[in-house]
Amino acid sequence: MTTVVFLGPTLSAREAAEILPATYLPPVRQGDVYRAMRDRRPTAIGVIDGVFLEAPSVWHREILWALACGVHVFGAASMGALRAAELAPFGMRGVGRIFEAYRDGCWPGFDAPFEDDDEVAVIHAPAEAGSFALSDAMVDLRATLLAGEAAGVISRERRDALAAEMKRRHFSARGIAALADAAGGAAGAWITSNHISRKRLDALEMLRDMSVLLAGTPAPFRPRFRFTPALVWQHFMDAANAEDRAKLARAVWEDWLMADE
């Protein structure tokens, strides 16, 4: 029974593997779910992290195809929460508070609608360098501010003002250190020592849920929809397969050149 999880800056693969033995792949991009299905034939797929700047994001249709093939697909924390909120009616299983906020359109405690993709966005190192985060997600800043209010170190008005200040920044410039500097004084010191990674907590919850499901040797997922392999889907598969053949050919050629030296 094969399990595939797409993971990056939210959580280390080592920590994740202690909860769920799986094949851990870098943040998902368009075509990766299709490739995982084609090459690994998994029982379950978990989506935590994904790319959206340097490559197209994972396509909804490839997730729908996985569901139609009987695969249990979970999502949480980051790109997984976004796609799960969008595809929950089709059977993708969303887990955690971030998924719930996207599904419901609000983050409990804040009045503004919750719908922006940038709420979970961070910049991170390349996969080959470990995918570690270089900024903090807005959802983590929100969770930390709510905790500060609950602890009595930040008023609701100051909490809202700080959240608005962080929201105005580009996602790459958001961080716990920046939030602590903006808060200043005792509140800033508290934030530095008590920051909350909501994305990490949701990712751990999803892995635990997947582990429980897989421990019971589940039957294939039974979709309540029909996947129609439209022409655009055939073109998508042809393009992905051609790209993989080209990469393989380049790798063989480079190996040959190195051996010839």
Buried (B, 14 or more C-beta within 10 A) or exposed (E): EEBBBBBBBBBBBEEBBEBBEBBBBBBBBBBBBBBBBEEBEBBBBBBBBBBBEEBEBBBBBBBBBBBBBEBBBBBBBBBBBBBBBBBBEBBBBBBBBBBBBBBEEBBEBBEEEBEEEBBBBBBBEEBEEEBEBEBBBBBBBBBBBBBBBEEEBBEEEBBBBBBEBBBEBEBEEBBBBBBBEBBEEEBBEBBBEEBBBBBBBBBBBBBEBBBEBBEEEBEEBEBEEEBEEEEEBEEBBEEBBEEBEEEEEEEEEEEEEEEEE
